[in-house]
Amino acid sequence: MEGYNSFVGSEQLVKNVSEVVANIIRFNEDIGDSEYLISNLSRFKDWYYDSDTKKFGPKKFVGFKNMTAKKYVALKANPQTNSRGDFDSSLTTDVLAFLSVTTEGEIERQLIYRLKEFLSTYDKTPRSIVKIYVIR
């Protein structure tokens, strides 16, 4: 945890689609080994979908550079990081809005169905106010 005391969220935002996709892939690789992430799957409101890999990742995980399950958990647990607001998903809003499109209608319904299938693997369901964005 000490290694993340100097983490400044506004300086650690993803800059391009390839960084977001790498994080989505890493989320899907890491989740099976992270009880913390599994236990919080139903809490994530904003999900990002990569149509090439057909995988999902939650906003806070995909919006910061080089995220891993271990790093995510350490940043969440670090009182210094959280008290400064450096690991706040709202920091990722603008950059992710630029790198994705909002879903609606039939596409949104299909992606929510796929997200439900994915989360059911871990005996979880999405929040009722879930929103899905597609990476450009």
Z-matrix of the N, CA and C atoms (Angstrom, degrees):
N
C 1 1.445
C 2 1.524 1 110.99
N 3 1.283 2 117.51 1 -35.16
C 4 1.456 3 120.06 2 -177.30
C 5 1.517 4 112.08 3 -58.68
N 6 1.315 5 117.24 4 -33.27
C 7 1.449 6 120.41 5 -178.69
C 8 1.518 7 113.87 6 -63.75
N 9 1.322 8 117.40 7 -14.11
C 10 1.451 9 120.94 8 -178.09
C 11 1.521 10 112.85 9 -104.78
N 12 1.326 11 118.29 10 6.56
C 13 1.465 12 120.53 11 178.76
C 14 1.518 13 111.85 12 -61.51
N 15 1.321 14 117.06 13 -28.04
C 16 1.460 15 120.51 14 -178.54
C 17 1.528 16 112.50 15 -93.12
N 18 1.330 17 117.45 16 6.54
C 19 1.466 18 121.56 17 179.66
C 20 1.524 19 109.39 18 -65.44
N 21 1.319 20 116.08 19 122.32
C 22 1.466 21 121.80 20 176.30
C 23 1.527 22 106.01 21 -119.12
N 24 1.332 23 114.75 22 107.12
C 25 1.453 24 120.65 23 -172.48
C 26 1.512 25 115.08 24 -53.08
N 27 1.320 26 117.24 25 -41.50
C 28 1.463 27 119.80 26 -177.39
C 29 1.524 28 112.01 27 -65.60
N 30 1.331 29 117.19 28 -19.05
C 31 1.465 30 121.29 29 177.61
C 32 1.521 31 111.97 30 -96.14
N 33 1.321 32 117.12 31 -3.13
C 34 1.461 33 121.43 32 -174.85
C 35 1.527 34 113.23 33 -116.22
N 36 1.308 35 117.57 34 18.10
C 37 1.459 36 120.91 35 -178.92
C 38 1.522 37 111.39 36 -74.72
N 39 1.322 38 115.80 37 146.88
C 40 1.461 39 119.69 38 173.67
C 41 1.526 40 108.26 39 -61.43
N 42 1.309 41 115.68 40 153.99
C 43 1.466 42 120.18 41 -177.43
C 44 1.527 43 113.17 42 -116.87
N 45 1.337 44 116.75 43 -16.87
C 46 1.455 45 118.63 44 -175.71
C 47 1.532 46 111.09 45 -153.25
N 48 1.326 47 114.80 46 171.06
C 49 1.459 48 121.67 47 -177.18
C 50 1.522 49 111.31 48 -60.25
N 51 1.322 50 118.19 49 -40.23
C 52 1.468 51 119.36 50 -177.22
C 53 1.525 52 111.88 51 -63.07
N 54 1.335 53 118.23 52 -33.36
C 55 1.467 54 120.44 53 176.77
C 56 1.530 55 110.84 54 -69.80
N 57 1.326 56 116.60 55 -37.37
C 58 1.466 57 120.30 56 177.82
C 59 1.527 58 109.66 57 -65.93
N 60 1.327 59 116.94 58 -47.03
C 61 1.465 60 121.14 59 -179.03
C 62 1.529 61 110.05 60 -62.38
N 63 1.316 62 117.66 61 -40.76
C 64 1.469 63 120.40 62 177.78
C 65 1.523 64 110.29 63 -60.03
N 66 1.323 65 117.13 64 -40.11
C 67 1.464 66 120.54 65 178.41
C 68 1.532 67 111.93 66 -68.27
N 69 1.323 68 116.78 67 -38.63
C 70 1.469 69 119.96 68 177.37
C 71 1.529 70 109.56 69 -62.06
N 72 1.309 71 116.40 70 -46.04
C 73 1.472 72 120.52 71 178.53
C 74 1.527 73 110.16 72 -61.21
N 75 1.324 74 116.78 73 -45.29
C 76 1.467 75 120.66 74 -179.30
C 77 1.528 76 111.38 75 -63.85
N 78 1.329 77 117.24 76 -40.01
C 79 1.457 78 120.79 77 176.94
C 80 1.529 79 109.87 78 -56.15
N 81 1.321 80 116.04 79 -47.31
C 82 1.459 81 120.63 80 -178.74
C 83 1.529 82 112.32 81 -67.61
N 84 1.313 83 117.59 82 -30.87
C 85 1.464 84 121.16 83 176.18
C 86 1.529 85 111.59 84 -74.36
N 87 1.327 86 116.44 85 -38.66
C 88 1.475 87 121.57 86 -173.40
C 89 1.520 88 114.25 87 -84.55
N 90 1.307 89 117.78 88 -25.50
C 91 1.466 90 119.72 89 -168.50
C 92 1.526 91 113.50 90 -58.60
N 93 1.294 92 117.71 91 -38.52
C 94 1.460 93 120.59 92 -178.46
C 95 1.518 94 113.97 93 -61.28
N 96 1.320 95 116.65 94 -22.61
C 97 1.468 96 121.36 95 -179.19
C 98 1.522 97 112.74 96 -101.71
N 99 1.315 98 118.17 97 7.00
C 100 1.460 99 120.83 98 -176.31
C 101 1.530 100 111.38 99 -122.10
N 102 1.310 101 115.90 100 99.47
C 103 1.463 102 120.32 101 177.56
C 104 1.528 103 110.40 102 -58.92
N 105 1.337 104 116.38 103 -36.40
C 106 1.458 105 119.85 104 -179.25
C 107 1.534 106 110.73 105 -61.59
N 108 1.330 107 117.05 106 -49.72
C 109 1.465 108 119.77 107 -179.65
C 110 1.527 109 111.00 108 -63.25
N 111 1.310 110 116.79 109 -43.49
C 112 1.468 111 119.81 110 179.81
C 113 1.524 112 110.02 111 -60.20
N 114 1.318 113 117.07 112 -45.16
C 115 1.464 114 119.63 113 -176.92
C 116 1.529 115 112.38 114 -67.51
N 117 1.325 116 117.37 115 -17.91
C 118 1.464 117 120.89 116 -178.40
C 119 1.528 118 114.09 117 -106.98
N 120 1.311 119 118.08 118 6.07
C 121 1.467 120 120.83 119 -177.20
C 122 1.529 121 113.09 120 -55.81
N 123 1.302 122 117.62 121 -37.47
C 124 1.467 123 120.44 122 -178.06
C 125 1.521 124 112.85 123 -76.87
N 126 1.305 125 117.40 124 -8.04
C 127 1.469 126 121.11 125 -179.58
C 128 1.524 127 113.24 126 -87.11
N 129 1.318 128 116.86 127 -23.44
C 130 1.458 129 119.92 128 -176.84
C 131 1.522 130 110.34 129 -70.07
N 132 1.329 131 116.37 130 128.80
C 133 1.466 132 121.65 131 -178.69
C 134 1.526 133 111.58 132 -93.37
N 135 1.318 134 117.17 133 -44.37
C 136 1.465 135 122.41 134 -175.69
C 137 1.523 136 110.35 135 -104.27
N 138 1.328 137 114.83 136 122.16
C 139 1.463 138 121.74 137 179.92
C 140 1.525 139 109.60 138 -117.98
N 141 1.313 140 116.02 139 145.49
C 142 1.464 141 122.50 140 178.69
C 143 1.523 142 108.26 141 -115.92
N 144 1.322 143 114.85 142 135.20
C 145 1.458 144 121.98 143 -174.60
C 146 1.522 145 109.07 144 -118.71
N 147 1.325 146 114.95 145 132.40
C 148 1.458 147 120.70 146 175.37
C 149 1.521 148 107.72 147 -104.88
N 150 1.328 149 116.94 148 114.92
C 151 1.462 150 120.63 149 -175.20
C 152 1.530 151 112.85 150 -71.11
N 153 1.314 152 118.35 151 -20.94
C 154 1.472 153 120.01 152 177.39
C 155 1.529 154 111.24 153 -73.66
N 156 1.319 155 116.87 154 -45.65
C 157 1.472 156 120.48 155 -178.63
C 158 1.525 157 112.05 156 -90.85
N 159 1.341 158 116.30 157 -14.43
C 160 1.473 159 122.72 158 -177.41
C 161 1.532 160 111.26 159 61.03
N 162 1.324 161 115.78 160 39.48
C 163 1.467 162 121.56 161 -178.08
C 164 1.524 163 110.93 162 -124.75
N 165 1.340 164 114.78 163 155.99
C 166 1.455 165 123.48 164 179.37
C 167 1.519 166 110.55 165 -112.90
N 168 1.335 167 115.05 166 154.75
C 169 1.453 168 121.53 167 171.07
C 170 1.517 169 109.16 168 -150.61
N 171 1.344 170 117.79 169 144.49
C 172 1.463 171 120.62 170 179.84
C 173 1.524 172 112.67 171 -76.96
N 174 1.307 173 115.44 172 153.09
C 175 1.470 174 123.62 173 -173.01
C 176 1.521 175 113.96 174 -48.92
N 177 1.313 176 117.08 175 -55.00
C 178 1.466 177 119.22 176 -174.31
C 179 1.524 178 111.15 177 -64.45
N 180 1.314 179 117.29 178 -35.27
C 181 1.459 180 120.53 179 179.80
C 182 1.524 181 110.92 180 -69.63
N 183 1.330 182 117.73 181 -42.71
C 184 1.466 183 119.73 182 -173.71
C 185 1.525 184 113.26 183 -85.43
N 186 1.336 185 118.09 184 -14.49
C 187 1.461 186 120.43 185 -174.02
C 188 1.513 187 116.90 186 -87.91
N 189 1.338 188 116.88 187 -11.35
C 190 1.469 189 120.55 188 178.39
C 191 1.524 190 109.34 189 -111.23
N 192 1.323 191 116.70 190 141.78
C 193 1.469 192 122.80 191 -175.95
C 194 1.525 193 113.03 192 -56.41
N 195 1.312 194 114.68 193 140.81
C 196 1.466 195 122.84 194 169.74
C 197 1.523 196 113.76 195 50.10
N 198 1.320 197 116.23 196 42.84
C 199 1.461 198 119.93 197 -178.59
C 200 1.523 199 110.08 198 -73.46
N 201 1.315 200 114.91 199 143.50
C 202 1.462 201 123.36 200 172.58
C 203 1.520 202 107.09 201 -133.57
N 204 1.307 203 117.11 202 164.86
C 205 1.466 204 120.01 203 177.71
C 206 1.528 205 110.00 204 -61.20
N 207 1.315 206 116.29 205 -42.89
C 208 1.466 207 120.21 206 -179.33
C 209 1.534 208 111.21 207 -61.85
N 210 1.314 209 116.42 208 -45.16
C 211 1.467 210 121.17 209 179.21
C 212 1.531 211 110.66 210 -64.99
N 213 1.322 212 117.02 211 -42.46
C 214 1.462 213 121.95 212 -179.79
C 215 1.528 214 110.16 213 -58.75
N 216 1.311 215 116.14 214 -50.79
C 217 1.463 216 120.97 215 -178.27
C 218 1.529 217 110.68 216 -62.87
N 219 1.332 218 117.26 217 -41.95
C 220 1.466 219 120.70 218 179.24
C 221 1.522 220 111.33 219 -63.33
N 222 1.322 221 117.34 220 -42.15
C 223 1.464 222 120.30 221 179.24
C 224 1.522 223 111.49 222 -67.43
N 225 1.325 224 117.44 223 -38.80
C 226 1.468 225 120.80 224 177.54
C 227 1.524 226 110.89 225 -64.21
N 228 1.323 227 116.75 226 -37.11
C 229 1.464 228 121.32 227 -176.06
C 230 1.525 229 113.24 228 -82.28
N 231 1.320 230 117.53 229 -14.85
C 232 1.461 231 121.88 230 -175.15
C 233 1.531 232 110.06 231 -81.93
N 234 1.333 233 118.05 232 111.14
C 235 1.472 234 119.82 233 -177.99
C 236 1.529 235 113.19 234 -63.16
N 237 1.326 236 117.54 235 -30.03
C 238 1.470 237 119.56 236 178.95
C 239 1.529 238 110.78 237 -67.25
N 240 1.297 239 116.22 238 -45.52
C 241 1.466 240 120.51 239 -179.89
C 242 1.527 241 110.64 240 -62.30
N 243 1.309 242 116.55 241 -46.43
C 244 1.460 243 120.20 242 -177.67
C 245 1.520 244 112.45 243 -70.66
N 246 1.323 245 118.74 244 -39.15
C 247 1.470 246 120.27 245 -178.57
C 248 1.527 247 111.86 246 -67.39
N 249 1.330 248 117.70 247 -28.67
C 250 1.467 249 121.05 248 177.97
C 251 1.521 250 111.57 249 -83.29
N 252 1.316 251 117.23 250 -11.88
C 253 1.464 252 120.85 251 -178.00
C 254 1.515 253 113.14 252 77.36
N 255 1.325 254 116.87 253 18.81
C 256 1.460 255 119.92 254 -177.66
C 257 1.519 256 114.08 255 -78.43
N 258 1.318 257 116.85 256 -16.22
C 259 1.464 258 119.70 257 177.71
C 260 1.522 259 108.23 258 -119.15
N 261 1.316 260 114.64 259 58.06
C 262 1.460 261 122.87 260 -177.91
C 263 1.527 262 107.95 261 -112.28
N 264 1.317 263 116.00 262 127.80
C 265 1.467 264 119.08 263 -176.79
C 266 1.520 265 112.86 264 -62.46
N 267 1.337 266 117.94 265 -22.72
C 268 1.468 267 119.38 266 179.92
C 269 1.527 268 111.49 267 -63.59
N 270 1.334 269 117.18 268 -22.75
C 271 1.471 270 120.29 269 177.26
C 272 1.525 271 111.17 270 -64.84
N 273 1.319 272 116.77 271 -25.84
C 274 1.465 273 120.81 272 -175.58
C 275 1.528 274 113.45 273 -88.56
N 276 1.314 275 117.21 274 -8.28
C 277 1.468 276 121.56 275 -172.03
C 278 1.523 277 113.23 276 -55.70
N 279 1.322 278 118.08 277 -52.08
C 280 1.473 279 120.35 278 -174.86
C 281 1.521 280 112.67 279 -65.30
N 282 1.328 281 117.22 280 -46.42
C 283 1.459 282 119.23 281 -177.57
C 284 1.529 283 110.57 282 -67.06
N 285 1.330 284 117.53 283 -39.71
C 286 1.464 285 118.73 284 179.33
C 287 1.526 286 111.74 285 -70.55
N 288 1.325 287 117.93 286 -31.65
C 289 1.470 288 120.50 287 175.82
C 290 1.528 289 110.47 288 -63.25
N 291 1.318 290 116.12 289 -36.52
C 292 1.462 291 121.38 290 179.11
C 293 1.538 292 111.55 291 -70.14
N 294 1.334 293 116.05 292 -30.08
C 295 1.467 294 120.97 293 -173.83
C 296 1.532 295 113.83 294 -99.04
N 297 1.327 296 117.01 295 4.46
C 298 1.462 297 119.44 296 -176.17
C 299 1.523 298 110.97 297 -145.23
N 300 1.327 299 114.77 298 171.56
C 301 1.464 300 121.00 299 174.39
C 302 1.528 301 108.59 300 -125.27
N 303 1.311 302 115.37 301 146.65
C 304 1.456 303 121.88 302 178.06
C 305 1.522 304 109.34 303 -76.35
N 306 1.315 305 116.36 304 143.08
C 307 1.463 306 119.58 305 177.51
C 308 1.522 307 109.22 306 -98.94
N 309 1.321 308 114.36 307 155.33
C 310 1.460 309 120.67 308 175.85
C 311 1.522 310 108.64 309 -157.91
N 312 1.305 311 115.46 310 169.10
C 313 1.462 312 120.84 311 175.97
C 314 1.518 313 113.52 312 61.27
N 315 1.324 314 115.18 313 -140.93
C 316 1.466 315 121.63 314 -175.40
C 317 1.531 316 112.09 315 -64.09
N 318 1.318 317 117.15 316 -38.05
C 319 1.476 318 119.60 317 178.56
C 320 1.522 319 109.95 318 -62.16
N 321 1.319 320 116.35 319 -44.19
C 322 1.459 321 119.70 320 178.47
C 323 1.533 322 110.96 321 -62.05
N 324 1.309 323 117.50 322 -44.17
C 325 1.473 324 120.97 323 179.51
C 326 1.528 325 111.06 324 -60.48
N 327 1.336 326 116.78 325 -42.12
C 328 1.467 327 120.62 326 179.03
C 329 1.532 328 111.34 327 -64.38
N 330 1.322 329 115.81 328 -42.03
C 331 1.467 330 118.95 329 -179.06
C 332 1.531 331 111.68 330 -71.58
N 333 1.305 332 117.43 331 -34.01
C 334 1.479 333 119.63 332 175.18
C 335 1.530 334 109.14 333 -64.40
N 336 1.306 335 116.63 334 -39.93
C 337 1.469 336 120.56 335 176.79
C 338 1.532 337 109.82 336 -60.56
N 339 1.330 338 117.21 337 -45.95
C 340 1.478 339 120.59 338 178.49
C 341 1.519 340 111.50 339 -63.88
N 342 1.321 341 116.42 340 -39.09
C 343 1.465 342 119.69 341 177.69
C 344 1.532 343 109.90 342 -63.54
N 345 1.324 344 116.96 343 -42.53
C 346 1.476 345 120.57 344 177.24
C 347 1.520 346 110.77 345 -58.98
N 348 1.335 347 116.44 346 -42.83
C 349 1.467 348 120.18 347 177.74
C 350 1.530 349 110.89 348 -60.46
N 351 1.334 350 116.23 349 -45.89
C 352 1.463 351 121.51 350 179.81
C 353 1.526 352 110.50 351 -60.75
N 354 1.323 353 117.21 352 -49.43
C 355 1.460 354 120.72 353 -177.16
C 356 1.522 355 112.20 354 -67.98
N 357 1.320 356 117.42 355 -29.65
C 358 1.467 357 119.88 356 -179.93
C 359 1.527 358 111.58 357 -63.83
N 360 1.317 359 116.80 358 -23.54
C 361 1.467 360 121.36 359 174.99
C 362 1.518 361 110.83 360 -56.94
N 363 1.322 362 115.50 361 -29.14
C 364 1.472 363 122.30 362 -177.94
C 365 1.535 364 111.39 363 -109.66
N 366 1.344 365 116.10 364 17.80
C 367 1.471 366 122.22 365 -177.71
C 368 1.522 367 112.09 366 56.67
N 369 1.315 368 116.49 367 41.39
C 370 1.467 369 122.86 368 179.11
C 371 1.517 370 109.46 369 -126.63
N 372 1.321 371 115.22 370 161.30
C 373 1.461 372 122.26 371 175.48
C 374 1.528 373 108.03 372 -131.01
N 375 1.335 374 117.11 373 153.73
C 376 1.472 375 118.86 374 177.85
C 377 1.526 376 111.34 375 -72.34
N 378 1.316 377 115.24 376 158.60
C 379 1.470 378 120.91 377 174.07
C 380 1.523 379 109.24 378 -61.38
N 381 1.305 380 116.07 379 155.00
C 382 1.465 381 119.70 380 179.29
C 383 1.527 382 111.42 381 -67.29
N 384 1.324 383 117.19 382 -23.24
C 385 1.474 384 120.75 383 -179.48
C 386 1.530 385 111.50 384 -103.14
N 387 1.322 386 116.68 385 28.74
C 388 1.459 387 120.90 386 -177.88
C 389 1.535 388 110.69 387 -61.82
N 390 1.321 389 115.22 388 144.98
C 391 1.470 390 121.88 389 175.95
C 392 1.521 391 107.32 390 -130.20
N 393 1.326 392 116.07 391 135.64
C 394 1.460 393 120.30 392 -179.00
C 395 1.520 394 109.31 393 -118.37
N 396 1.307 395 115.09 394 135.32
C 397 1.467 396 123.55 395 178.68
C 398 1.520 397 107.47 396 -120.39
N 399 1.318 398 116.21 397 144.71
C 400 1.468 399 121.34 398 179.18
C 401 1.519 400 108.28 399 -106.25
N 402 1.321 401 115.53 400 129.85
C 403 1.455 402 121.35 401 178.43
C 404 1.522 403 108.53 402 -67.50
N 405 1.322 404 116.74 403 136.68
C 406 1.484 405 121.79 404 -177.57
C 407 1.517 406 111.90 405 -69.11
